[in-house]
Amino acid sequence: MTPKELVQQIEHLMGRQPQGYMIRLMNDGLLDIGAKKKEYTVSATTDLEQYKRWYLLDEQMIDITKVEILDTNSRYVMIPKLSDSHKLLREDTDITDNSLTSS
């Protein structure tokens, strides 16, 4: 929805309104959307596949905060490489011959 369409809908419902009021309404809406977007989190699960190292991520995903794997004792364990976000797979490749995931 464009700002013009928003103004038209408000004027249709409430009649002609002052420009300052309309701008305040739009700014309040934008602030509300921004606050929800910052705080909105979703948990997701996927099944691991044998010899698969890389998994596709959802296009709507913005940030990954934690990755855990359910072990055989029914406990969630954080992946060691991901526990330090500064070392997040910087030089991690499948180039070595002894890699289980090499083609």
C-alpha positions as a Markdown table, in Angstrom:
| # | Residue | x | y | z |
|---|---|---|---|---|
| 1 | Met | 0.0 | 0.0 | 0.0 |
| 2 | Thr | 1.4 | 3.4 | -1.0 |
| 3 | Pro | 1.1 | 6.5 | 1.2 |
| 4 | Lys | -1.4 | 7.9 | -1.3 |
| 5 | Glu | -3.6 | 4.9 | -1.0 |
| 6 | Leu | -3.4 | 5.1 | 2.8 |
| 7 | Val | -4.5 | 8.8 | 2.8 |
| 8 | Gln | -7.3 | 8.0 | 0.4 |
| 9 | Gln | -8.6 | 5.2 | 2.7 |
| 10 | Ile | -8.4 | 7.4 | 5.8 |
| 11 | Glu | -10.2 | 10.3 | 4.0 |
| 12 | His | -12.9 | 7.9 | 2.8 |
| 13 | Leu | -13.5 | 6.6 | 6.3 |
| 14 | Met | -13.0 | 9.8 | 8.4 |
| 15 | Gly | -13.4 | 12.6 | 5.8 |
| 16 | Arg | -10.7 | 15.2 | 4.9 |
| 17 | Gln | -8.0 | 15.4 | 7.6 |
| 18 | Pro | -5.2 | 17.9 | 8.2 |
| 19 | Gln | -1.9 | 17.1 | 6.6 |
| 20 | Gly | 0.0 | 17.0 | 10.0 |
| 21 | Tyr | -2.5 | 14.4 | 11.4 |
| 22 | Met | -2.0 | 12.2 | 8.3 |
| 23 | Ile | 1.8 | 12.3 | 8.5 |
| 24 | Arg | 1.6 | 11.5 | 12.3 |
| 25 | Leu | -0.6 | 8.5 | 11.5 |
| 26 | Met | 1.8 | 7.2 | 8.9 |
| 27 | Asn | 4.9 | 7.8 | 11.1 |
| 28 | Asp | 3.2 | 6.0 | 14.0 |
| 29 | Gly | 2.4 | 3.1 | 11.7 |
| 30 | Leu | 6.0 | 2.9 | 10.4 |
| 31 | Leu | 7.4 | 3.0 | 14.0 |
| 32 | Asp | 5.0 | 0.2 | 15.0 |
| 33 | Ile | 6.1 | -1.9 | 12.0 |
| 34 | Gly | 9.8 | -1.3 | 12.7 |
| 35 | Ala | 9.4 | -2.3 | 16.4 |
| 36 | Lys | 7.6 | -5.6 | 15.5 |
| 37 | Lys | 10.2 | -6.4 | 12.8 |
| 38 | Lys | 13.0 | -6.1 | 15.3 |
| 39 | Glu | 11.4 | -8.3 | 17.9 |
| 40 | Tyr | 9.8 | -10.9 | 15.6 |
| 41 | Thr | 11.5 | -14.3 | 16.0 |
| 42 | Val | 10.6 | -17.7 | 14.7 |
| 43 | Ser | 12.0 | -21.1 | 15.7 |
| 44 | Ala | 12.4 | -23.7 | 12.9 |
| 45 | Thr | 13.4 | -27.3 | 12.8 |
| 46 | Thr | 14.7 | -29.5 | 10.0 |
| 47 | Asp | 15.8 | -33.1 | 9.8 |
| 48 | Leu | 19.5 | -33.7 | 9.3 |
| 49 | Glu | 20.6 | -35.7 | 6.3 |
| 50 | Gln | 23.6 | -38.0 | 6.3 |
| 51 | Tyr | 26.7 | -36.5 | 4.6 |
| 52 | Lys | 24.9 | -33.2 | 4.0 |
| 53 | Arg | 26.8 | -30.2 | 5.2 |
| 54 | Trp | 24.9 | -27.2 | 3.7 |
| 55 | Tyr | 21.2 | -26.6 | 4.0 |
| 56 | Leu | 19.1 | -24.0 | 2.2 |
| 57 | Leu | 17.7 | -21.2 | 4.3 |
| 58 | Asp | 14.2 | -19.7 | 3.9 |
| 59 | Glu | 14.3 | -16.5 | 1.8 |
| 60 | Gln | 12.5 | -14.5 | 4.6 |
| 61 | Met | 15.3 | -15.3 | 7.1 |
| 62 | Ile | 17.2 | -12.3 | 8.2 |
| 63 | Asp | 19.4 | -13.4 | 11.1 |
| 64 | Ile | 20.3 | -16.7 | 12.7 |
| 65 | Thr | 20.9 | -16.4 | 16.5 |
| 66 | Lys | 21.3 | -20.0 | 17.5 |
| 67 | Val | 21.7 | -23.4 | 15.9 |
| 68 | Glu | 21.3 | -26.6 | 18.0 |
| 69 | Ile | 21.1 | -30.3 | 17.2 |
| 70 | Leu | 19.1 | -32.8 | 19.1 |
| 71 | Asp | 21.5 | -35.6 | 20.2 |
| 72 | Thr | 20.8 | -39.2 | 21.0 |
| 73 | Asn | 20.2 | -38.4 | 24.7 |
| 74 | Ser | 17.3 | -36.1 | 23.7 |
| 75 | Arg | 19.3 | -33.0 | 24.6 |
| 76 | Tyr | 19.9 | -30.0 | 22.4 |
| 77 | Val | 23.6 | -29.3 | 21.8 |
| 78 | Met | 24.9 | -26.1 | 20.2 |
| 79 | Ile | 27.1 | -26.6 | 17.2 |
| 80 | Pro | 30.7 | -25.7 | 18.3 |
| 81 | Lys | 31.6 | -23.7 | 15.2 |
| 82 | Leu | 28.5 | -21.6 | 15.6 |
| 83 | Ser | 29.0 | -20.9 | 19.3 |
| 84 | Asp | 31.3 | -18.0 | 18.3 |
| 85 | Ser | 29.6 | -15.9 | 15.7 |
| 86 | His | 32.8 | -14.2 | 14.7 |
| 87 | Lys | 34.2 | -17.5 | 13.4 |
| 88 | Leu | 31.0 | -18.4 | 11.6 |
| 89 | Leu | 32.3 | -20.7 | 8.9 |
| 90 | Arg | 34.7 | -18.1 | 7.5 |
| 91 | Glu | 37.2 | -20.5 | 5.8 |
| 92 | Asp | 35.1 | -23.7 | 6.0 |
| 93 | Thr | 34.9 | -25.4 | 2.6 |
| 94 | Asp | 34.5 | -28.9 | 1.3 |
| 95 | Ile | 37.8 | -28.8 | -0.7 |
| 96 | Thr | 39.7 | -31.5 | 1.2 |
| 97 | Asp | 39.8 | -35.0 | -0.1 |
| 98 | Asn | 38.9 | -36.6 | 3.3 |
| 99 | Ser | 35.7 | -34.6 | 3.6 |
| 100 | Leu | 32.6 | -36.7 | 4.0 |
| 101 | Thr | 30.6 | -34.3 | 2.0 |
| 102 | Ser | 32.9 | -34.0 | -1.1 |
| 103 | Ser | 31.3 | -34.9 | -4.4 |
